[in-house]
Amino acid sequence: MVLKSISRPAHQQHFEYEGLYFAQVNRASQLSDPFILDKDGIFVESSRSEEVQQILKQVRGSDNPLLYLKPVFVKSIKLPAHLVALSDGAVNDENLRRVAKKTIGINQQIALVDRQARKSDFKEETLLKAVQFIFTRRQPLKPFRNRKAMCGYLFPFLNAYLPASENLRIIDILEKARKEELLSGKILDKINLCQACDSAFLNFRETCTKCHSIDLVTEDLIHHFRCAYVGPASDFKQGDDLVCPKCDKSLRHIGIDYDKPSEIFNCQTCNHQSQEAPMKAACADCGNEMELSYISSKNIGTYQLTAQGEKLATQGFKNNGIDLNERSLPVGTIGWEFFRIMHQQEKERVRMTGHLSLVGVIQLDTGQFEFLGADSKEKLRQEIVRIVRPYLRSVDVLSSKNFSTYAFLLPETTVPEARQLQETLAFNLQKLIGHNLAIGSKAMQVKLSKINA
């Protein structure tokens, strides 16, 4: 399939590829056009890295989840790694099929996100954006080293809409979410921070125990075995030779005549000598000097979603004491109306490409489940989704109209693969109903049909 470029009167342009529509953006000002929100993704095309950076930051920095979660691909330019992380990869004529597949996968995840979720404060807004981005990309949130950041690291997606001065708050929010088991993390580094300005760029140096000067010169201590005299190396030096100042014997062989058990610090400011030189830190940004006991440290790591984190991404925070989980779709499903829209889009895509796609329906006989109360029906609904979802691919879409009706799309699936899935689901669901509710196999059916243009 050839990529088609379609011009728009209002200087906008979009590309169509296998039923997907991508807005072409080469200036940040174009992002204010509402038509962007209706597209499946964005292609950023500019020869100026500054313009590409501005576009990416404006997309990810938006308050509208329809924009900040949008699949974005960059054309014809190389970018630093932390800016590449703001996009979903590069796009060119050779990888269009892979880009299309990735776009479908991301948009299917976006469909599961509660885009009207309440955000009452900075912490909730930041955390919600983070879990939504991790959920829709199905990959961990990773830090990137960056010298311009006060703490030495950036989380590109979150830093797209927050100033660098908020970096430590971002880290604190992510770490608290990890402790609350919304995120799981893997520690990559630990940073030490200035007590005055929170900069992570500290110089560590020894200081004089008397005057605190850093102008120190180290010198070996020498221990003469024969007379047991211990003193600085300068006491033993006579020209090129070492001679004990106590017994006047020459020291020729280390390990036989003498050894060097440690070092001594000579202060060039006050001439004080000491075997100890306390370590202090000085901030490279504000110049503040501090003892090590006053330095704070923070973990830097990657973060991925736990089961609780997925619920937050798809259902949002509790609203006025009501748990949104009680009136939300089962995790892993999309709304019935949205499913119908995607079904229509898949029909159009089949018409244009000739590819084979199928739709499956799971139907329960409601008459045989009348004895169940509302809570039991909802639990059954959740359990059916829990069983079905793992057998579907990441590109497949599952929806639940109610406790008795379920449907799933199987894009580009062969008939043998679909038949095997049908048999597997029927076996497991009949086992669930038969063992737990003592209802016969006729109470449930799994049907498949081809999607025809």
Secondary structure, 3 states (H helix, E strand, C coil): CCCEEEECCCCCEEEEECCEEEEEECCHHHHHCHHHHHCCEEEEECCCHHHHHHHHHHHHCCCCHHHHCCCEEEECCCCCHHHHCCCCCECCCCCHHHHHHHHHHHHHHHCCCCCCCCCCCHHHHHHHHHHHHHHHHCCCECCEECCCCCCCEECHHHHCCCCHHHHHHHHHHHHHHHHCCCEEEEEEEEEEECCCCCCCCEEEEECCCCCCCCCEEEEEEEEECCCCCEEEHHHHEECCEEECCCCCCECCCECCCEECCCEEEEECCCCCEECCCCEEEEECCCCCEEEHHHCEEEEEEEEEECHHHHHHHHHCCCECCECHHHHCCCCCCECHHHHHHHHHHHHHHHHHHCCCCEEEEEEECHHHHCCCCHHHHHHHHHHHHHHHHHHCCCCCEEEEEECCEEEEEECCCCHHHHHHHHHHHHHHHHHHHHHHHCCCHHHEEEEEEECCC
